[in-house]
Amino acid sequence: MTIKTSIFMLLLLFAPVSSFAVDNKDERALRQKGEELFNQNCAKCHGEKGVGTKEGPPLVHKIYHPNHHADLSFRWAIERGVRSHHWGFGDMPKIDGVKPDEAESIIKYVRGIQKEAGIF
């Protein structure tokens, strides 16, 4: 391995993740749409900005870190519902009427608010 390659790899290793994030108009629009869909379909139980309610757990919580609950977990929760396993709120029903592309927008929004909260 050359010195240039080693330095480049070290820079990649220690570079903040946000420096690689794409922050363009399309991404912002997708996240805004996700927030609207979240507020319509999820906030009743998971609270405004995902902070939780008496009806459902907070999504802005380390237990929902992407390494523990991948995006697929959120997708399946929306499509299929999920059995209660971390919290005492009971099972989550599937969310009827949320299309796959809308679920992706919701997930993008949730990951964004998690990142802002320092979850990852």
A tleap script that builds the chain and sets N, CA, C and O, in Angstrom:
source leaprc.protein.ff14SB
mol = sequence {
  NMET THR ILE LYS THR SER ILE PHE MET LEU
  LEU LEU LEU PHE ALA PRO VAL SER SER PHE
  ALA VAL ASP ASN LYS ASP GLU ARG ALA LEU
  ARG GLN LYS GLY GLU GLU LEU PHE ASN GLN
  ASN CYS ALA LYS CYS HIE GLY GLU LYS GLY
  VAL GLY THR LYS GLU GLY PRO PRO LEU VAL
  HIE LYS ILE TYR HIE PRO ASN HIE HIE ALA
  ASP LEU SER PHE ARG TRP ALA ILE GLU ARG
  GLY VAL ARG SER HIE HIE TRP GLY PHE GLY
  ASP MET PRO LYS ILE ASP GLY VAL LYS PRO
  ASP GLU ALA GLU SER ILE ILE LYS TYR VAL
  ARG GLY ILE GLN LYS GLU ALA GLY ILE CPHE
}
set mol.1.N position { 0.844 -1.168 0.000 }
set mol.1.CA position { 0.000 0.000 0.000 }
set mol.1.C position { 0.896 1.240 0.000 }
set mol.1.O position { 1.864 1.324 0.755 }
set mol.2.N position { 0.560 2.178 -0.843 }
set mol.2.CA position { 1.370 3.392 -0.920 }
set mol.2.C position { 1.005 4.348 0.212 }
set mol.2.O position { -0.021 4.196 0.875 }
set mol.3.N position { 1.864 5.326 0.411 }
set mol.3.CA position { 1.597 6.335 1.449 }
set mol.3.C position { 0.339 7.126 1.098 }
set mol.3.O position { -0.467 7.428 1.977 }
set mol.4.N position { 0.165 7.463 -0.187 }
set mol.4.CA position { -1.027 8.207 -0.613 }
set mol.4.C position { -2.290 7.411 -0.299 }
set mol.4.O position { -3.267 7.959 0.214 }
set mol.5.N position { -2.264 6.123 -0.608 }
set mol.5.CA position { -3.426 5.268 -0.340 }
set mol.5.C position { -3.699 5.195 1.156 }
set mol.5.O position { -4.854 5.260 1.579 }
set mol.6.N position { -2.661 5.063 1.951 }
set mol.6.CA position { -2.822 5.001 3.409 }
set mol.6.C position { -3.431 6.281 3.958 }
set mol.6.O position { -4.334 6.239 4.794 }
set mol.7.N position { -2.938 7.410 3.491 }
set mol.7.CA position { -3.472 8.697 3.948 }
set mol.7.C position { -4.928 8.832 3.542 }
set mol.7.O position { -5.759 9.258 4.343 }
set mol.8.N position { -5.246 8.473 2.297 }
set mol.8.CA position { -6.627 8.550 1.820 }
set mol.8.C position { -7.546 7.678 2.668 }
set mol.8.O position { -8.639 8.107 3.037 }
set mol.9.N position { -7.119 6.477 2.973 }
set mol.9.CA position { -7.936 5.571 3.782 }
set mol.9.C position { -8.139 6.125 5.192 }
set mol.9.O position { -9.228 6.003 5.753 }
set mol.10.N position { -7.109 6.729 5.762 }
set mol.10.CA position { -7.246 7.345 7.081 }
set mol.10.C position { -8.225 8.510 7.043 }
set mol.10.O position { -9.031 8.680 7.958 }
set mol.11.N position { -8.157 9.306 5.992 }
set mol.11.CA position { -9.094 10.419 5.860 }
set mol.11.C position { -10.528 9.907 5.767 }
set mol.11.O position { -11.433 10.465 6.387 }
set mol.12.N position { -10.727 8.860 5.002 }
set mol.12.CA position { -12.061 8.272 4.899 }
set mol.12.C position { -12.537 7.739 6.242 }
set mol.12.O position { -13.702 7.898 6.607 }
set mol.13.N position { -11.642 7.114 6.962 }
set mol.13.CA position { -11.976 6.523 8.243 }
set mol.13.C position { -12.419 7.570 9.259 }
set mol.13.O position { -13.365 7.348 10.015 }
set mol.14.N position { -11.735 8.710 9.276 }
set mol.14.CA position { -12.015 9.720 10.287 }
set mol.14.C position { -12.884 10.879 9.793 }
set mol.14.O position { -13.207 11.778 10.570 }
set mol.15.N position { -13.257 10.871 8.540 }
set mol.15.CA position { -14.104 11.947 8.015 }
set mol.15.C position { -15.497 11.827 8.596 }
set mol.15.O position { -16.012 10.716 8.724 }
set mol.16.N position { -16.121 12.938 8.951 }
set mol.16.CA position { -17.482 12.874 9.457 }
set mol.16.C position { -18.429 12.358 8.381 }
set mol.16.O position { -18.291 12.691 7.204 }
set mol.17.N position { -19.380 11.551 8.794 }
set mol.17.CA position { -20.333 10.976 7.855 }
set mol.17.C position { -21.068 12.069 7.097 }
set mol.17.O position { -21.331 11.920 5.903 }
set mol.18.N position { -21.403 13.156 7.763 }
set mol.18.CA position { -22.174 14.217 7.126 }
set mol.18.C position { -21.454 14.820 5.930 }
set mol.18.O position { -22.106 15.363 5.038 }
set mol.19.N position { -20.133 14.740 5.886 }
set mol.19.CA position { -19.420 15.313 4.756 }
set mol.19.C position { -19.685 14.527 3.476 }
set mol.19.O position { -19.453 15.030 2.377 }
set mol.20.N position { -20.171 13.294 3.615 }
set mol.20.CA position { -20.483 12.497 2.452 }
set mol.20.C position { -21.974 12.541 2.100 }
set mol.20.O position { -22.391 12.021 1.065 }
set mol.21.N position { -22.757 13.154 2.958 }
set mol.21.CA position { -24.202 13.192 2.740 }
set mol.21.C position { -24.543 14.107 1.574 }
set mol.21.O position { -23.962 15.179 1.406 }
set mol.22.N position { -25.491 13.658 0.785 }
set mol.22.CA position { -25.971 14.471 -0.319 }
set mol.22.C position { -27.081 15.359 0.219 }
set mol.22.O position { -28.123 14.873 0.657 }
set mol.23.N position { -26.851 16.642 0.182 }
set mol.23.CA position { -27.858 17.574 0.674 }
set mol.23.C position { -28.268 18.457 -0.490 }
set mol.23.O position { -27.798 19.587 -0.630 }
set mol.24.N position { -29.136 17.935 -1.306 }
set mol.24.CA position { -29.582 18.698 -2.450 }
set mol.24.C position { -31.081 18.914 -2.375 }
set mol.24.O position { -31.746 18.449 -1.449 }
set mol.25.N position { -31.591 19.614 -3.345 }
set mol.25.CA position { -33.001 19.972 -3.371 }
set mol.25.C position { -33.906 18.737 -3.349 }
set mol.25.O position { -34.921 18.724 -2.654 }
set mol.26.N position { -33.541 17.710 -4.102 }
set mol.26.CA position { -34.348 16.489 -4.154 }
set mol.26.C position { -34.382 15.786 -2.801 }
set mol.26.O position { -35.435 15.315 -2.372 }
set mol.27.N position { -33.231 15.715 -2.128 }
set mol.27.CA position { -33.167 15.078 -0.811 }
set mol.27.C position { -34.024 15.835 0.200 }
set mol.27.O position { -34.752 15.228 0.986 }
set mol.28.N position { -33.934 17.145 0.176 }
set mol.28.CA position { -34.739 17.960 1.101 }
set mol.28.C position { -36.221 17.789 0.823 }
set mol.28.O position { -37.020 17.704 1.755 }
set mol.29.N position { -36.597 17.737 -0.446 }
set mol.29.CA position { -38.001 17.550 -0.815 }
set mol.29.C position { -38.498 16.181 -0.358 }
set mol.29.O position { -39.616 16.056 0.142 }
set mol.30.N position { -37.663 15.156 -0.530 }
set mol.30.CA position { -38.020 13.803 -0.098 }
set mol.30.C position { -38.224 13.759 1.409 }
set mol.30.O position { -39.178 13.153 1.899 }
set mol.31.N position { -37.325 14.402 2.137 }
set mol.31.CA position { -37.441 14.417 3.593 }
set mol.31.C position { -38.666 15.211 4.048 }
set mol.31.O position { -39.340 14.819 5.000 }
set mol.32.N position { -38.954 16.320 3.375 }
set mol.32.CA position { -40.146 17.109 3.724 }
set mol.32.C position { -41.412 16.293 3.476 }
set mol.32.O position { -42.339 16.317 4.285 }
set mol.33.N position { -41.448 15.579 2.366 }
set mol.33.CA position { -42.590 14.703 2.079 }
set mol.33.C position { -42.680 13.620 3.154 }
set mol.33.O position { -43.774 13.278 3.602 }
set mol.34.N position { -41.533 13.083 3.567 }
set mol.34.CA position { -41.511 12.085 4.628 }
set mol.34.C position { -42.066 12.631 5.932 }
set mol.34.O position { -42.784 11.928 6.644 }
set mol.35.N position { -41.742 13.874 6.252 }
set mol.35.CA position { -42.266 14.488 7.474 }
set mol.35.C position { -43.789 14.618 7.406 }
set mol.35.O position { -44.489 14.327 8.376 }
set mol.36.N position { -44.288 15.054 6.265 }
set mol.36.CA position { -45.743 15.168 6.090 }
set mol.36.C position { -46.412 13.805 6.254 }
set mol.36.O position { -47.421 13.684 6.948 }
set mol.37.N position { -45.851 12.788 5.617 }
set mol.37.CA position { -46.416 11.437 5.710 }
set mol.37.C position { -46.299 10.887 7.124 }
set mol.37.O position { -47.218 10.229 7.611 }
set mol.38.N position { -45.179 11.149 7.785 }
set mol.38.CA position { -44.999 10.727 9.176 }
set mol.38.C position { -46.076 11.367 10.046 }
set mol.38.O position { -46.713 10.688 10.852 }
set mol.39.N position { -46.278 12.657 9.885 }
set mol.39.CA position { -47.279 13.356 10.691 }
set mol.39.C position { -48.686 12.809 10.444 }
set mol.39.O position { -49.498 12.752 11.368 }
set mol.40.N position { -48.976 12.414 9.220 }
set mol.40.CA position { -50.289 11.868 8.872 }
set mol.40.C position { -50.495 10.445 9.365 }
set mol.40.O position { -51.602 10.077 9.760 }
set mol.41.N position { -49.442 9.647 9.345 }
set mol.41.CA position { -49.584 8.208 9.572 }
set mol.41.C position { -48.929 7.660 10.835 }
set mol.41.O position { -49.299 6.579 11.293 }
set mol.42.N position { -47.978 8.367 11.401 }
set mol.42.CA position { -47.157 7.797 12.468 }
set mol.42.C position { -47.164 8.603 13.765 }
set mol.42.O position { -47.044 8.040 14.854 }
set mol.43.N position { -47.306 9.924 13.643 }
set mol.43.CA position { -47.145 10.807 14.804 }
set mol.43.C position { -48.188 10.555 15.884 }
set mol.43.O position { -47.928 10.823 17.057 }
set mol.44.N position { -49.353 10.051 15.520 }
set mol.44.CA position { -50.386 9.775 16.525 }
set mol.44.C position { -49.830 8.874 17.629 }
set mol.44.O position { -50.118 9.084 18.807 }
set mol.45.N position { -49.053 7.895 17.258 }
set mol.45.CA position { -48.475 6.974 18.238 }
set mol.45.C position { -47.023 7.296 18.583 }
set mol.45.O position { -46.623 7.211 19.744 }
set mol.46.N position { -46.242 7.664 17.578 }
set mol.46.CA position { -44.809 7.868 17.792 }
set mol.46.C position { -44.450 9.314 18.120 }
set mol.46.O position { -43.285 9.628 18.361 }
set mol.47.N position { -45.435 10.180 18.128 }
set mol.47.CA position { -45.216 11.559 18.543 }
set mol.47.C position { -44.621 12.448 17.477 }
set mol.47.O position { -43.997 11.980 16.525 }
set mol.48.N position { -44.827 13.748 17.656 }
set mol.48.CA position { -44.230 14.732 16.772 }
set mol.48.C position { -42.714 14.596 16.850 }
set mol.48.O position { -42.145 14.502 17.937 }
set mol.49.N position { -42.073 14.585 15.696 }
set mol.49.CA position { -40.618 14.412 15.601 }
set mol.49.C position { -40.146 13.080 16.188 }
set mol.49.O position { -38.972 12.935 16.531 }
set mol.50.N position { -41.063 12.099 16.307 }
set mol.50.CA position { -40.684 10.755 16.728 }
set mol.50.C position { -40.279 10.616 18.178 }
set mol.50.O position { -39.522 9.708 18.521 }
set mol.51.N position { -40.773 11.507 19.050 }
set mol.51.CA position { -40.349 11.465 20.458 }
set mol.51.C position { -41.185 10.507 21.309 }
set mol.51.O position { -40.906 10.348 22.497 }
set mol.52.N position { -42.199 9.869 20.729 }
set mol.52.CA position { -43.016 8.904 21.452 }
set mol.52.C position { -44.216 9.542 22.130 }
set mol.52.O position { -44.265 10.756 22.328 }
set mol.53.N position { -45.184 8.704 22.483 }
set mol.53.CA position { -46.396 9.120 23.195 }
set mol.53.C position { -46.783 7.999 24.149 }
set mol.53.O position { -46.039 7.033 24.316 }
set mol.54.N position { -47.927 8.128 24.763 }
set mol.54.CA position { -48.464 7.052 25.602 }
set mol.54.C position { -48.900 5.860 24.749 }
set mol.54.O position { -49.099 4.757 25.258 }
set mol.55.N position { -49.043 6.099 23.448 }
set mol.55.CA position { -49.515 5.057 22.530 }
set mol.55.C position { -48.393 4.285 21.838 }
set mol.55.O position { -48.603 3.164 21.375 }
set mol.56.N position { -47.205 4.880 21.766 }
set mol.56.CA position { -46.131 4.214 21.036 }
set mol.56.C position { -44.765 4.748 21.417 }
set mol.56.O position { -44.645 5.841 21.970 }
set mol.57.N position { -43.736 3.970 21.119 }
set mol.57.CA position { -42.373 4.308 21.545 }
set mol.57.C position { -41.755 5.438 20.733 }
set mol.57.O position { -42.209 5.757 19.634 }
set mol.58.N position { -40.707 6.036 21.297 }
set mol.58.CA position { -39.950 7.037 20.546 }
set mol.58.C position { -39.110 6.353 19.470 }
set mol.58.O position { -38.493 5.316 19.715 }
set mol.59.N position { -39.094 6.933 18.303 }
set mol.59.CA position { -38.223 6.423 17.243 }
set mol.59.C position { -36.866 7.110 17.291 }
set mol.59.O position { -35.895 6.636 16.700 }
set mol.60.N position { -36.812 8.221 17.994 }
set mol.60.CA position { -35.541 8.908 18.226 }
set mol.60.C position { -34.990 8.337 19.531 }
set mol.60.O position { -35.055 8.957 20.593 }
set mol.61.N position { -34.452 7.143 19.402 }
set mol.61.CA position { -33.942 6.400 20.547 }
set mol.61.C position { -32.842 5.472 20.032 }
set mol.61.O position { -32.924 4.966 18.913 }
set mol.62.N position { -31.832 5.256 20.838 }
set mol.62.CA position { -30.689 4.442 20.404 }
set mol.62.C position { -31.078 3.026 20.011 }
set mol.62.O position { -30.352 2.377 19.258 }
set mol.63.N position { -32.193 2.538 20.500 }
set mol.63.CA position { -32.613 1.179 20.139 }
set mol.63.C position { -32.958 1.062 18.653 }
set mol.63.O position { -32.946 -0.030 18.085 }
set mol.64.N position { -33.266 2.212 18.032 }
set mol.64.CA position { -33.605 2.223 16.604 }
set mol.64.C position { -32.429 2.655 15.735 }
set mol.64.O position { -32.610 3.044 14.581 }
set mol.65.N position { -31.220 2.584 16.297 }
set mol.65.CA position { -30.006 2.855 15.519 }
set mol.65.C position { -30.022 1.941 14.293 }
set mol.65.O position { -30.450 0.791 14.395 }
set mol.66.N position { -29.568 2.427 13.146 }
set mol.66.CA position { -29.582 1.605 11.927 }
set mol.66.C position { -28.868 0.264 12.060 }
set mol.66.O position { -29.201 -0.677 11.339 }
set mol.67.N position { -27.899 0.154 12.956 }
set mol.67.CA position { -27.226 -1.136 13.146 }
set mol.67.C position { -28.084 -2.126 13.923 }
set mol.67.O position { -27.827 -3.329 13.886 }
set mol.68.N position { -29.082 -1.641 14.612 }
set mol.68.CA position { -29.960 -2.526 15.381 }
set mol.68.C position { -31.294 -2.734 14.670 }
set mol.68.O position { -31.821 -3.846 14.648 }
set mol.69.N position { -31.828 -1.684 14.101 }
set mol.69.CA position { -33.055 -1.755 13.304 }
set mol.69.C position { -32.774 -1.118 11.949 }
set mol.69.O position { -32.826 0.103 11.802 }
set mol.70.N position { -32.481 -1.944 10.978 }
set mol.70.CA position { -32.203 -1.465 9.623 }
set mol.70.C position { -33.463 -0.867 9.012 }
set mol.70.O position { -34.566 -1.050 9.527 }
set mol.71.N position { -33.285 -0.158 7.919 }
set mol.71.CA position { -34.430 0.436 7.229 }
set mol.71.C position { -35.494 -0.608 6.905 }
set mol.71.O position { -36.689 -0.311 6.927 }
set mol.72.N position { -35.064 -1.815 6.607 }
set mol.72.CA position { -35.998 -2.897 6.312 }
set mol.72.C position { -36.954 -3.140 7.478 }
set mol.72.O position { -38.121 -3.466 7.261 }
set mol.73.N position { -36.479 -2.986 8.698 }
set mol.73.CA position { -37.338 -3.154 9.874 }
set mol.73.C position { -38.479 -2.141 9.864 }
set mol.73.O position { -39.626 -2.477 10.160 }
set mol.74.N position { -38.151 -0.910 9.522 }
set mol.74.CA position { -39.180 0.131 9.439 }
set mol.74.C position { -40.146 -0.157 8.291 }
set mol.74.O position { -41.359 -0.003 8.435 }
set mol.75.N position { -39.597 -0.575 7.155 }
set mol.75.CA position { -40.422 -0.893 5.984 }
set mol.75.C position { -41.411 -1.994 6.337 }
set mol.75.O position { -42.599 -1.882 6.034 }
set mol.76.N position { -40.930 -3.059 6.975 }
set mol.76.CA position { -41.807 -4.162 7.341 }
set mol.76.C position { -42.820 -3.742 8.399 }
set mol.76.O position { -43.965 -4.193 8.366 }
set mol.77.N position { -42.424 -2.896 9.326 }
set mol.77.CA position { -43.359 -2.430 10.349 }
set mol.77.C position { -44.526 -1.694 9.692 }
set mol.77.O position { -45.676 -1.867 10.094 }
set mol.78.N position { -44.233 -0.883 8.693 }
set mol.78.CA position { -45.288 -0.152 7.984 }
set mol.78.C position { -46.149 -1.120 7.187 }
set mol.78.O position { -47.377 -1.051 7.246 }
set mol.79.N position { -45.515 -2.021 6.443 }
set mol.79.CA position { -46.236 -2.932 5.546 }
set mol.79.C position { -46.970 -4.054 6.275 }
set mol.79.O position { -48.077 -4.429 5.887 }
set mol.80.N position { -46.352 -4.591 7.335 }
set mol.80.CA position { -46.853 -5.809 7.970 }
set mol.80.C position { -47.290 -5.635 9.416 }
set mol.80.O position { -47.995 -6.480 9.968 }
set mol.81.N position { -46.865 -4.531 10.023 }
set mol.81.CA position { -47.033 -4.394 11.459 }
set mol.81.C position { -45.870 -5.097 12.143 }
set mol.81.O position { -45.035 -5.719 11.485 }
set mol.82.N position { -45.820 -4.994 13.463 }
set mol.82.CA position { -44.723 -5.622 14.188 }
set mol.82.C position { -45.186 -6.005 15.586 }
set mol.82.O position { -45.947 -5.280 16.226 }
set mol.83.N position { -44.717 -7.147 16.043 }
set mol.83.CA position { -45.037 -7.582 17.399 }
set mol.83.C position { -44.199 -6.789 18.394 }
set mol.83.O position { -43.036 -6.479 18.135 }
set mol.84.N position { -44.784 -6.476 19.501 }
set mol.84.CA position { -44.093 -5.737 20.549 }
set mol.84.C position { -42.916 -6.569 21.053 }
set mol.84.O position { -43.074 -7.738 21.404 }
set mol.85.N position { -41.721 -5.945 21.084 }
set mol.85.CA position { -40.571 -6.692 21.568 }
set mol.85.C position { -39.583 -5.854 22.371 }
set mol.85.O position { -38.747 -6.420 23.077 }
set mol.86.N position { -39.647 -4.548 22.290 }
set mol.86.CA position { -38.752 -3.708 23.095 }
set mol.86.C position { -39.516 -2.889 24.127 }
set mol.86.O position { -38.946 -2.456 25.128 }
set mol.87.N position { -40.766 -2.685 23.889 }
set mol.87.CA position { -41.559 -1.761 24.700 }
set mol.87.C position { -42.856 -2.437 25.134 }
set mol.87.O position { -43.202 -3.501 24.621 }
set mol.88.N position { -43.559 -1.841 26.053 }
set mol.88.CA position { -44.823 -2.388 26.532 }
set mol.88.C position { -46.050 -1.738 25.926 }
set mol.88.O position { -47.096 -1.676 26.571 }
set mol.89.N position { -45.944 -1.255 24.703 }
set mol.89.CA position { -47.066 -0.559 24.078 }
set mol.89.C position { -48.021 -1.500 23.347 }
set mol.89.O position { -49.091 -1.073 22.912 }
set mol.90.N position { -47.661 -2.735 23.209 }
set mol.90.CA position { -48.464 -3.672 22.433 }
set mol.90.C position { -47.984 -3.722 20.996 }
set mol.90.O position { -47.074 -2.991 20.603 }
set mol.91.N position { -48.604 -4.591 20.220 }
set mol.91.CA position { -48.225 -4.772 18.821 }
set mol.91.C position { -48.575 -3.543 17.994 }
set mol.91.O position { -49.559 -2.857 18.271 }
set mol.92.N position { -47.768 -3.269 16.982 }
set mol.92.CA position { -48.049 -2.191 16.040 }
set mol.92.C position { -48.778 -2.787 14.850 }
set mol.92.O position { -48.290 -3.739 14.241 }
set mol.93.N position { -49.939 -2.241 14.509 }
set mol.93.CA position { -50.634 -2.740 13.314 }
set mol.93.C position { -49.944 -2.230 12.052 }
set mol.93.O position { -49.214 -1.239 12.085 }
set mol.94.N position { -50.186 -2.919 10.946 }
set mol.94.CA position { -49.665 -2.398 9.680 }
set mol.94.C position { -50.375 -1.084 9.388 }
set mol.94.O position { -51.478 -0.839 9.876 }
set mol.95.N position { -49.739 -0.257 8.600 }
set mol.95.CA position { -50.294 1.050 8.273 }
set mol.95.C position { -50.857 0.985 6.855 }
set mol.95.O position { -50.119 1.077 5.874 }
set mol.96.N position { -52.165 0.827 6.765 }
set mol.96.CA position { -52.816 0.728 5.459 }
set mol.96.C position { -52.723 2.046 4.701 }
set mol.96.O position { -52.785 3.126 5.287 }
set mol.97.N position { -52.574 1.933 3.403 }
set mol.97.CA position { -52.598 3.108 2.543 }
set mol.97.C position { -51.265 3.776 2.306 }
set mol.97.O position { -51.183 4.708 1.506 }
set mol.98.N position { -50.201 3.325 2.983 }
set mol.98.CA position { -48.869 3.902 2.761 }
set mol.98.C position { -48.186 3.093 1.662 }
set mol.98.O position { -47.914 1.904 1.829 }
set mol.99.N position { -47.915 3.746 0.550 }
set mol.99.CA position { -47.273 3.090 -0.592 }
set mol.99.C position { -45.783 2.909 -0.325 }
set mol.99.O position { -45.215 3.608 0.514 }
set mol.100.N position { -45.145 1.978 -1.032 }
set mol.100.CA position { -43.713 1.732 -0.810 }
set mol.100.C position { -42.843 2.991 -0.934 }
set mol.100.O position { -41.942 3.194 -0.120 }
set mol.101.N position { -43.099 3.831 -1.934 }
set mol.101.CA position { -42.288 5.043 -2.077 }
set mol.101.C position { -42.558 6.026 -0.939 }
set mol.101.O position { -41.668 6.780 -0.548 }
set mol.102.N position { -43.770 6.021 -0.411 }
set mol.102.CA position { -44.087 6.865 0.739 }
set mol.102.C position { -43.395 6.346 2.000 }
set mol.102.O position { -42.928 7.129 2.827 }
set mol.103.N position { -43.334 5.025 2.139 }
set mol.103.CA position { -42.623 4.427 3.271 }
set mol.103.C position { -41.152 4.827 3.233 }
set mol.103.O position { -40.561 5.117 4.274 }
set mol.104.N position { -40.559 4.845 2.044 }
set mol.104.CA position { -39.163 5.252 1.914 }
set mol.104.C position { -38.975 6.703 2.351 }
set mol.104.O position { -37.974 7.040 2.983 }
set mol.105.N position { -39.930 7.553 2.016 }
set mol.105.CA position { -39.858 8.958 2.443 }
set mol.105.C position { -39.953 9.072 3.964 }
set mol.105.O position { -39.241 9.864 4.582 }
set mol.106.N position { -40.830 8.280 4.554 }
set mol.106.CA position { -40.973 8.284 6.019 }
set mol.106.C position { -39.671 7.829 6.669 }
set mol.106.O position { -39.206 8.438 7.633 }
set mol.107.N position { -39.093 6.770 6.146 }
set mol.107.CA position { -37.838 6.245 6.693 }
set mol.107.C position { -36.739 7.296 6.569 }
set mol.107.O position { -35.963 7.491 7.505 }
set mol.108.N position { -36.666 7.966 5.438 }
set mol.108.CA position { -35.674 9.018 5.230 }
set mol.108.C position { -35.850 10.117 6.283 }
set mol.108.O position { -34.870 10.620 6.832 }
set mol.109.N position { -37.091 10.481 6.557 }
set mol.109.CA position { -37.365 11.504 7.567 }
set mol.109.C position { -36.937 11.023 8.956 }
set mol.109.O position { -36.268 11.751 9.688 }
set mol.110.N position { -37.323 9.801 9.314 }
set mol.110.CA position { -36.974 9.267 10.637 }
set mol.110.C position { -35.460 9.197 10.802 }
set mol.110.O position { -34.936 9.581 11.848 }
set mol.111.N position { -34.756 8.716 9.796 }
set mol.111.CA position { -33.294 8.649 9.888 }
set mol.111.C position { -32.700 10.056 10.024 }
set mol.111.O position { -31.701 10.250 10.716 }
set mol.112.N position { -33.317 11.022 9.366 }
set mol.112.CA position { -32.834 12.394 9.479 }
set mol.112.C position { -32.976 12.956 10.881 }
set mol.112.O position { -32.055 13.592 11.393 }
set mol.113.N position { -34.129 12.725 11.509 }
set mol.113.CA position { -34.311 13.256 12.866 }
set mol.113.C position { -33.474 12.469 13.871 }
set mol.113.O position { -33.039 13.022 14.882 }
set mol.114.N position { -33.246 11.194 13.605 }
set mol.114.CA position { -32.346 10.422 14.459 }
set mol.114.C position { -30.928 10.970 14.374 }
set mol.114.O position { -30.251 11.135 15.389 }
set mol.115.N position { -30.497 11.245 13.171 }
set mol.115.CA position { -29.144 11.766 12.979 }
set mol.115.C position { -29.001 13.120 13.667 }
set mol.115.O position { -27.992 13.373 14.326 }
set mol.116.N position { -29.993 13.988 13.523 }
set mol.116.CA position { -29.950 15.294 14.172 }
set mol.116.C position { -29.879 15.158 15.692 }
set mol.116.O position { -29.282 15.996 16.368 }
set mol.117.N position { -30.485 14.106 16.222 }
set mol.117.CA position { -30.500 13.881 17.674 }
set mol.117.C position { -29.232 13.173 18.157 }
set mol.117.O position { -29.068 12.943 19.355 }
set mol.118.N position { -28.345 12.830 17.236 }
set mol.118.CA position { -27.094 12.196 17.629 }
set mol.118.C position { -27.176 10.695 17.834 }
set mol.118.O position { -26.278 10.100 18.430 }
set mol.119.N position { -28.244 10.077 17.344 }
set mol.119.CA position { -28.383 8.619 17.466 }
set mol.119.C position { -27.288 7.925 16.661 }
set mol.119.O position { -26.767 6.887 17.069 }
set mol.120.N position { -26.946 8.510 15.517 }
set mol.120.CA position { -25.829 7.986 14.694 }
set mol.120.C position { -25.227 9.118 13.912 }
set mol.120.O position { -24.279 8.911 13.155 }
savepdb mol mol.pdb
quit
